[in-house]
Amino acid sequence: MKRLIGVLIAVTMAVSAGFEAVDADRLVQMRDKGVPVIDIRTPGEWESRGVIEGAKLMMFFDSRGKAHPQEWLQKLRQIVKSEKDPFIIYCAHANRSKTVGRWLSQKMGYEKVYELAGGIEYGWIDKGKKVERLKK
């Protein structure tokens, strides 16, 4: 029984390895050290709520919920050169970033995927952090 529990713990850790949530302060620390920050929301969301300073704007799901993962991965590879390099993704409330982050770490082999806990709404704006407004 102990062996089975140990195996289950190891499997659980392996599944979550490579994907982790970070708070706003840690995002700032990582960004300031050169870790790319990627906003996966839609252009309408960027315009209405603003973006985190320095974030790369790379919509993953369109306004209808459709994704083009291979095209998105090509863009990601221009920013993140190796599956071993860290990067942070975020969306509005962390629902899409959880989905994308797990896919990147579990299916695509990225080892250091981070997401902003709570997304830009709860994990950034509600914490008093500033956003940049896009110029029209």
N, C-alpha and C positions, 0 to 999 in steps of 0.2 A: 504494500500500500504506500509506504514512504517513497519507494522508487517511482511509482505512478505519479504521485504528487510532484516529485522532483522533475519528472519529464514534462508534466503539464506546465509547471512554472517556467521551465526552459523554453518550451514552445511559445508560451505567452510572451515572454521577453523577446524572443526572436521575431515574433510577428510585429511587435511594437518598436523594435530596434530600428533606428534610422528615421523615425518620425517623432517629433516632440513639440509640444506647445511652449511658447515663451510669452512672458508678459511684456508690456510696453517698454519698461526700463531695460530689460535684457535685449529687446529688439534694437533699441538705440545703441547700446554697447556694441552689439554685433555689427550693426550697420556702420558705426564709426570705425570699426576695425576692417571694413571692406567687404563684409558679407552682403551679397545682393539681396534686396527686398523686392518682391514681385507682387503687384496688385492684380488679382485675377478677376476683378469685378468687370461690369460692363461700362462702356463709355458714359452712359447716362448716370451711372452711380458715381463715376469719377467727377463728373461735372456737378452733380447735385450735392455731394458730401465732401468733396475734396479728396486729396491723396496724401499719403505720408511722404515727407520730403525725401527725395532721392529714389523713390520707388519706380521700378520699371512697370509700365502699363501693358499687361499681356492678358487680355480677356480669355478665359478658358471656356465658360459656358455663355452662349449668347442670351438675349432677353427671352428666348423661347426655351432655354435649357439645353440647347443643342451644343455639342462640343465637337471640336476637330483636333483630337489629341495628337495626331502625327504632325500636323502643322505647328501646333503649340510646342511640341518637343523640339522641333527644328529651331524655333525662336529661343527656347530655353538653352539649347546647346551653344548659342552665341553668347550667352551670359554666364552659364555654369559650364565650365570646360570639361569637368570630369564628374563621374558619379560619386566620387569621394569628396567633392567640394561642397561646403555648406551653403544653404540659401534659405530665405524665409519667404513664405507666401501668406497672403491674407485676402479675405473677402469682407463682406459686410458684417456677418455674425459668426463666422468660423464654420458654417455648415459646408459650404463648397470647398473651403481650404482643407477641411478634414478629409473629404472625399478625394480630392486631388492629391493631397499629401500622402495618404495611405496608398493610393495607386502608384505614385512615384516611388515610394520606398519599398512596397511589397511586390509590385509587378515590374517596375522599370529599373530597379537596382540602385536607386539613389540612396546613399548611406547617411546623409546629414540634411534631412528635410525638416524645417521648422515652420510652425504656423503661429500667427499672432492669436493668442487665446482670447476668445470673445470677438474676434474680428475688429474692424476699424470702429464700429459703433460702440461696443461694450468694452473692448480691450484698449482702445486708444482715445476716442473722443470723450467717452464717459470718464476717463482717467485724467482729463484736462490737457491732453496733448494737442498740439496744433496740427492743422492740416494745411496743405497748399491748395489753393484754388486754381483750377485750370483756366488759362487765358483763352477766350473765344476769338 
